[in-house]
Amino acid sequence: MVDRYQTTTTKIAKVEIVKLKSPIRLIIYGGSRKSSDNSAFLHASKNVIKDYKNDLPVKSFFINNGSRSVISALETQENNTVQSLDLFCHGDSDGLYYILGASLDKTITREGVFKGKLAANIYKTVMMAIWRGYDFDGNRIKNQAAISSLKLSVFTEQSKIEIHGCNTGRGDDCFASELSSQLYKAGKKQGVVIAHATSANPNIDGTTTASEQDYRHGTRIIYYRGKAVKTVTNSGRITANTIKEALGG
């Protein structure tokens, strides 16, 4: 928007008003063939939202269309507005694993996934996405994506991505490491990725109550610029101060 003002010298001065977008938090959960897993992701996401205590607006998305759901959720956000992203899904050191048609009510059999070629995953690299899409049963190349497909420009400079899934932070050349590297290259100079170095489960403190499910326990690693900068073994939310200290701040 441009406002025009008349000065005493009769020259027109232009004053541009820039409206800053309020930062938000994104919660993206689901994508499993099992409804019970999707339910666990849902309950765990609710506990993360509760921990944020309404400090920022939260947008929550269910993954029912595989990798496309994640890509779409990011594409609809404004640049430099996403303060944090929490992903609740299956994964390993190579990628995040989803299917097309995931549901909170209905489980799809492994045979159904293979026959329908429903796998729609996000891998570390484009080459891996092509290879897995071509060579693995249940996959189609067109349904596979890579980190480079994600609109990382939506994140703020001091953003956090946390993956609540198995082994995405395991090893030096893991999915979380690559994501943190690409986050930095996208201009997010203080952006970090937090991920599990081992198998993850929602039974924090041994709970068997669905509403208490939470993946924030076990061994988690903070990645920055492609490198592991801190290992966290305590349960619960990893605070901003912990992340700042990990970055040497």
C-alpha positions in Angstrom: 0.0 0.0 0.0 1.3 3.4 -0.9 0.1 6.6 0.9 0.8 10.0 -0.7 1.5 13.2 1.3 1.9 16.8 0.2 5.0 18.6 1.6 5.7 22.3 1.9 8.0 22.1 -1.1 5.0 20.8 -3.1 6.9 17.5 -3.8 5.0 14.2 -3.4 6.5 11.9 -0.8 5.7 8.2 -0.9 5.5 6.2 2.3 5.2 2.5 1.9 3.5 0.6 4.7 4.6 -3.0 5.1 2.3 -5.3 7.0 4.3 -8.0 8.8 2.6 -11.4 8.8 2.1 -13.0 12.2 4.2 -16.2 12.6 2.3 -19.5 13.0 2.9 -23.1 14.0 2.1 -26.0 11.7 1.1 -29.4 12.8 1.0 -32.2 10.1 0.1 -35.7 11.2 -1.0 -39.0 9.8 -0.3 -40.8 6.5 -0.1 -44.4 7.9 -2.0 -47.3 6.4 -3.1 -48.2 10.0 -5.9 -46.2 11.6 -4.4 -46.9 15.0 -1.1 -45.3 14.1 -2.9 -42.2 12.7 -4.9 -42.0 16.0 -1.6 -42.1 18.0 -0.3 -39.3 15.7 -3.4 -37.3 16.3 -3.3 -37.6 20.1 0.4 -36.8 20.2 -0.1 -33.8 18.0 -2.8 -32.5 20.5 -0.3 -32.8 23.3 2.3 -30.8 21.4 -0.4 -28.1 20.6 -1.3 -28.0 24.3 2.4 -27.5 25.2 2.6 -24.5 22.9 0.0 -22.8 25.1 -1.5 -20.7 22.3 1.7 -18.6 22.1 1.1 -18.5 18.3 -1.7 -19.4 16.0 -1.7 -23.2 15.1 -2.7 -24.7 11.8 -3.2 -28.5 11.8 -3.4 -30.8 8.8 -4.2 -34.5 8.4 -2.2 -36.4 5.8 -4.7 -38.3 3.7 -3.0 -37.8 0.3 0.6 -38.9 1.0 3.5 -36.6 0.3 1.1 -34.3 -1.6 -0.6 -33.3 1.7 2.7 -32.2 3.2 3.7 -30.3 0.1 0.3 -28.6 -0.2 0.2 -27.6 3.4 3.5 -25.8 3.0 2.7 -24.3 -0.3 -0.4 -22.5 1.1 1.6 -20.6 3.7 3.1 -17.2 3.3 6.9 -16.8 3.1 8.7 -16.3 6.4 5.7 -17.1 8.6 6.1 -20.6 9.8 7.9 -20.6 13.2 7.6 -24.3 13.8 6.6 -27.5 12.0 5.8 -30.7 13.8 5.5 -33.8 11.6 3.9 -36.9 13.0 4.5 -39.9 10.7 6.5 -43.0 10.0 10.1 -42.6 8.8 13.7 -43.7 8.8 17.0 -42.2 8.0 16.1 -42.1 4.2 12.7 -40.5 4.3 9.2 -40.0 5.6 6.6 -42.7 4.7 3.0 -42.1 3.7 0.2 -43.7 1.7 -2.6 -42.3 -0.4 -6.0 -42.7 1.2 -4.8 -42.7 4.9 -7.7 -42.6 7.4 -8.4 -42.3 11.1 -11.2 -44.9 10.7 -10.0 -47.5 8.3 -6.9 -49.6 8.1 -5.5 -50.6 4.7 -3.7 -53.9 4.4 -0.1 -54.2 3.2 -1.4 -56.1 0.2 -3.8 -53.2 -0.5 -0.9 -50.8 -0.4 1.2 -52.9 -2.8 -1.6 -53.7 -5.2 -2.9 -50.1 -5.3 0.7 -48.7 -5.4 -0.4 -46.3 -2.7 3.1 -45.4 -1.3 3.6 -41.6 -1.5 6.8 -40.8 0.4 9.3 -37.9 0.9 13.0 -38.9 0.5 16.3 -37.2 1.1 17.1 -36.7 -2.5 15.4 -36.7 -5.9 17.6 -39.6 -7.0 16.4 -41.7 -4.1 12.8 -40.8 -4.8 13.2 -41.9 -8.4 15.1 -45.1 -7.5 12.6 -46.1 -4.8 9.7 -45.2 -7.0 11.0 -47.4 -9.8 12.4 -50.3 -7.9 10.2 -50.9 -4.9 6.9 -52.7 -4.9 3.9 -50.6 -4.0 5.6 -47.4 -5.3 5.0 -45.2 -8.3 7.6 -42.6 -9.3 5.0 -39.9 -9.7 3.9 -40.3 -6.1 7.4 -40.0 -4.6 8.8 -36.6 -3.6 12.1 -35.3 -2.2 13.0 -32.6 0.4 13.6 -30.3 -2.6 9.8 -30.4 -3.3 9.1 -28.7 0.0 8.6 -24.9 0.1 11.2 -24.1 2.8 10.9 -20.3 2.1 7.8 -20.3 4.4 9.9 -20.8 7.5 11.1 -17.9 9.7 14.8 -17.4 10.1 14.8 -18.9 13.6 12.5 -21.9 12.8 12.2 -25.4 14.2 11.1 -28.6 12.4 10.5 -31.6 14.7 9.9 -35.0 13.2 8.0 -37.3 15.6 8.8 -40.6 13.9 11.3 -43.4 13.9 15.0 -43.0 13.1 14.8 -39.9 10.9 17.8 -38.5 12.9 19.9 -41.7 12.9 23.3 -41.4 11.3 25.4 -38.6 9.9 23.7 -38.7 6.5 20.1 -39.0 7.6 16.9 -37.3 6.5 17.0 -34.8 9.3 20.6 -33.8 8.6 19.7 -33.2 4.9 16.6 -31.2 5.8 18.5 -29.0 8.2 21.1 -28.4 5.4 18.5 -27.4 2.9 16.7 -25.2 5.5 19.9 -23.3 5.9 20.4 -23.0 2.2 16.9 -21.5 2.0 18.1 -18.6 4.1 16.9 -19.8 7.5 20.2 -19.1 9.2 19.1 -20.2 12.7 16.7 -23.0 11.6 17.0 -26.4 13.2 15.6 -29.9 12.7 14.9 -32.2 15.6 14.6 -36.0 15.0 14.7 -39.3 16.7 18.0 -41.3 16.5 16.2 -44.6 17.4 12.7 -46.1 17.1 10.0 -43.9 18.5 6.8 -44.7 20.2 4.0 -42.7 21.7 4.0 -44.3 25.2 5.8 -41.6 27.1 6.5 -42.6 30.7 4.9 -46.0 29.9 1.5 -44.5 29.4 -1.3 -46.7 27.9 -3.8 -43.8 27.8 -4.5 -42.6 24.3 -5.0 -39.0 25.3 -1.5 -38.9 26.9 0.4 -40.2 23.9 3.5 -38.3 23.1 6.6 -39.0 21.0 8.9 -36.5 22.8 11.0 -39.0 24.6 14.0 -41.2 23.9 17.1 -40.1 22.1 16.5 -37.0 19.9 19.1 -35.0 18.0 19.2 -31.4 17.0 20.6 -30.8 13.5 21.9 -27.5 12.2 23.4 -26.9 8.8 23.6 -30.7 8.2 25.4 -31.5 11.4 24.3 -32.9 14.8 24.8 -30.2 17.4 23.1 -31.7 20.4 21.7 -35.0 21.7 18.7 -34.7 24.0 17.6 -37.6 26.1 15.1 -35.9 28.5 11.4 -36.1 27.8 9.1 -33.3 26.8 9.4 -30.1 24.8 12.9 -29.1 23.7 13.0 -25.4 24.8 14.1 -22.4 22.8 16.9 -21.9 25.3 18.2 -25.5 24.7 18.2 -24.9 20.9 20.0 -21.5 21.4 22.7 -23.1 23.5 23.1 -25.9 20.9 23.8 -23.2 18.3 26.3 -21.6 20.6 24.1 -18.6 21.6 
